[in-house]
């Protein structure tokens, strides 16, 4: 019964998000993408887990995938409020008629605490981006999020977050995102996240704006 309720909520929220995006598109000409992420996490010990992730970015107007990536990560919980981890990423970005490949080793630390029913999380990640045809560089990614249940239930929560990426070689912010969305959990092993992202990406003389509708699926074993 609980699973049917969850699926019903997913359907209603999907319709609401599509209506929101159609309204924002009328206001001004902006890019629009659909993101999809699938993650499988396996516990190796009570405090250590192995994760495998794949993600795609799709642009409906162009009719093709612009980005695809795969991650493998290991994460360890040091305390109830602090986790550390490392991961490796293979990524392909669509550039005109070819795919630009990137390799990206990463290390990160996540701080989290709960005040009443409100969860606060701060994530910091150091990346080294390696390319064949572009300059390799370090980058810092930081994300702060606030999450809470709007109703008297633990399986449905809403959240807001801000995310920024800073290149070490130029010492500047070149990618910023604002997130808002919902998270639905089923028996602590199945999780669906639906969200909207407002993204600003730096270009040589301007900032590009992109509206994103995203859907994530997480399975814990």
N, C-alpha and C positions, 0 to 999 in steps of 0.2 A: 504494500500500500504506500509505503514511504517512497519507493522508487517511482511509482506512478505520479505522486505529487511532485517529485523533483523534475520529472520529464515535462509535466504541465507548466511548471514555473519556467523551465528553459525555453519552451515554445513562446510563452507570453513575453519574456524578456527579449528574445530574438526579434519579435515583431516591433517592440518598443525601440530597440536600438536602430533598426532599419529606418523607422520613421524619423528618428532623431537625425540620422545621417542625411536623409533626403532633404530635411529642412536646412541643415547647415550648408549643403551643396548649393542651395538657391541663393544664399547670401553672397557668396563670392566664389570665383573659380579657384579650386584647390585640387591637389592630388588626392586620390582615394585608393586605399589598399585594404585587402583582407589578409589577416595573419592567421595561421594555424600552427599550433604547437602540440606535439605529443611527447609525453615523458613517462618513462618506466623507471621506478626506483626499487632497488632490492636491498634489504637490510643484511649486511655482512655480520655485524655484531649489534648489540643493543644501542650502541652509540655511533656506529659507522655504517654508511650506506654507499652503494654504487648506483649511479644514475646514467641513463642513456636518453638523449633528447634529439628530436628532429623538428625542424621548423621551416615553413615556407612563407614568403610574402608574395601575394598575387595582386596584380593591377587589372581590374575589370575593363577599364577603358582601352588599355593596350591588348588585353586578351592573352597575357602570358605571365609566367612566374618571373619575378625580378630578383629574388634571393632565395637560396636554400642552404641549410646548414645542418650539421650533425655534431653533437657534443657527447663526450664521455667524461664523467666526473666522479670524484670520491670526496665524501663529506664526513666530517667528524664533529660530534657535539662535545665541546669541552666542558660546558656548564649548561644549566637550564636556559641561560640567556645569551650564550655565545657559541657560534658554530664557525668552523674554518673548513676550507676545501680547496681543491685544485682541479682543473679540467683542461681538456684539449678540444679545440674546435676546428673543423674543416668547413669552409664557407665559400659559396659561389655567388657572385653578383653579376647580373645581366648588364653588359655595357655594349650598347648598339648591337652588333652582330656576333659578339663573342662573350664568353664567360670569364670574368676575372676571379681567380682563385686566391683565397687567403687561408693561412694557417695561423691559429691563435692560441698559444698557451696562456692560461689564466690562473691566478690565485685570488682567493676572496675570504672575507670575514663578515659574518652577519650578526648584528646585535638585535635582540628582541626582548620586549617586556610587555606585561599586561597590567593595565590599571582598570580594575573592575571588569567590564566586558569589552574594553577597548584594547586592541593589540597595536603596538608600535614596533616598527622594524626599520633598521638602518643597515643597508648593505653597501659594502665597499669592495671594488674589484680592480686589480691591476692586470692589464692585458699587454701582450706584445704581439703586434700585428705584423705578419710577414707576407710579402707579396713577391711575385716574380718581376713585375713591371712597374711597381710603385715603391716609394721609400718606406722601409720598415720603421716602425715607431712604437713607443709605449703610449698607453692610454689609461686613464682612470675613469671608472664608471661608479657613480654613486646614486643610490635610490632610497628614498624615505617614503614609507607607506603607513597609513592608519586604516584599521579594519575593525568593524563592529557588527553585531547582529541587530538588524532593525526590528526584529520581532523576538518573541520569547522562544527562540529555537537555536540550536547550535549548528545545524546543517546548512543554514543559509546566512551568508554575511555579505556586506557591501564594503567597498574600500575606495580610497583615493590615494594617489601616489605621484611623486615628482621624481624625474630621472634626468641625470646630466652626464655627458661624456666630455672629458677634457684631454686634448692631445698634449703630450709632454714636449714635443718638438716645437710647437707653436705657442704653447702656454695659453691656450684659449679654449673656451667652450665652443664646440662645433656641432653638437647634437643635443636637443632638449625635448623632453616628453612630459606631458601631463596625462595621468591615467585615471579612469573611474570605471568601476565594474562590479560584478557580483561573483561570489564563489559558492558553489553548491557541493556538499560532501555527502557521501554515502558509505557508512560503516568504516570510516577512516582509511579506506583502501581505494576509493574511487572518487575523483574530484573533477568537476567541470568549472571552468572560469570563462565568463563572457565579459568583454570590456570594450571601452572606447578609448582611443589614444589621440591626443592632439600633439602633433610632432612638428618641430622646427629644425631644419637642417641647414648648416652653413654652406653657402656657395661663395666664390671669390668676391662678388659684389652685392650679394643679397642673401636672404633667408627663404628657403622653400618651405611651404606649409603642406602638411599631409594629414588627412583624417583617416583613422584606422578603425576597422571593426575586427576584433580578435576573438578567437575561440581556442581555449587550451584544454587538453585532456591529460590528467595525471593518474597513474595507477601505481600503488604501492604494494609490494609483495613482501 
